[in-house]
Amino acid sequence: MNLKELKAVEIGKRVLEEEKKAIGDLISAIDENFEKAVQMILNTEGKVIVTGMGKSGHIGQKIAATLASTGTPAFFLHPAEAIHGDLGMISKGDIVLAISNSGETPELLAIIPTIKRWGYRVISITNNPNSTLAKESDVHLYLNVKKEACPLNLAPTSSSTSTLALGDALAVALLELRGFTAEDFARFHPGGSLGKKLMKVSEIMHTGEELPLVKPDTPLKETVIVMSEKGFGAALVVENKNHLSGIITDGDLRRFIKKGGSIDKSKTEDAMTKKPKAVREDMLVIEALEIMERYNITVLPVIKEDKPIGLVHMHDILKSGVI
């Protein structure tokens, strides 16, 4: 690297170190007010209305989105729009989360008196515990940022990072205390990669008449026909009231023939794999994929009480978009 490239790397590392230190200072500032804010939100029947100007507003939009996607109803309200009618978006039981590094943002201070007069509670995030916004709030969360990562100590850098981290801390605390589950998360993320990673096996498995079922004493040549007709390159072997006793795949057939076995003269049990790997219908697709990769297999039976109720092929997982 040339001197300019080296200087850029040094600057980048310095900025990250400054922001790392700011997060450390924020951790030390977390106190009973954080607990009060969390409990206030947990106990409300309304929403969290996040508001802020400039960079604080951008961070506030992300905080509102994180809260909403993790079980706490929330949306972002632009303070400049609020004073021109959008205050009507706030309703009974709502809590306002106001963000301002200085605590003296004019647009925020213009709406706080009205919000308080209407009886709505306010949680504020600022870097000045003696600011007007902090004093007007029911609960104040202190950022404790000593210095911005910007060499001029002007551009919101460490302060915006700390605010974002504090918003994440609030969202995760609320998530855990609400008992928010992966299933809940999936309901709020039906699209995109997040939703797909939370997809259940039951959503992609083949069932009913699609299942290639044979018995241990089925002539192997008949099983080969079933495997070909169903198109999975495998058949599930069942006995004793439909309990799964094995699986036979194209790979099993090749290995059987290589050892001198005869398709015309053998039964399915002669070539099948006993006690095959299987999954439950409520298992995540991504977990089923991990099993396939670990054991180098492409087909998995889906069982319930040891009976096959479905089948998942690697092609189904690829089509699902999980990977």
Salt bridges, closest charged atoms under 4 A:
GLU18 OE2 - LYS147 NZ 3.87
ASP25 OD2 - LYS21 NZ 3.15
ASP94 OD2 - LYS47 NZ 3.23
ASP138 OD2 - LYS116 NZ 3.21
ASP168 OD1 - LYS62 NZ 2.72
GLU183 OE2 - LYS200 NZ 3.46
ASP184 OD1 - ARG187 NH2 3.32
GLU210 OE2 - HIS206 ND1 2.91
ASP252 OD1 - ARG255 NH2 2.91
ASP282 OD1 - ARG280 NE 3.04
ASP306 OD2 - HIS243 ND1 3.48
ASP316 OD1 - HIS206 NE2 2.92
